[in-house]
């Protein structure tokens, strides 16, 4: 998946709009698999505020 995103990013400038859509779709798929995304989804389903404090912030 990481190589797919890297290739999409490199080709985005040359391939135009379609390549940008592919890049954003791949990045979204990667995010949906993270623990932060799962916490957000679960909090929404349970009608509570998400607790992102357990995840370290990266600069």
PyMOL commands that set and color helices and strands:
alter all, ss='L'
color gray80, all
select helices_A, chain A and resi 2-15+17-32+35-45+52-54
alter helices_A, ss='H'
color red, helices_A
deselect
rebuild
show_as cartoon
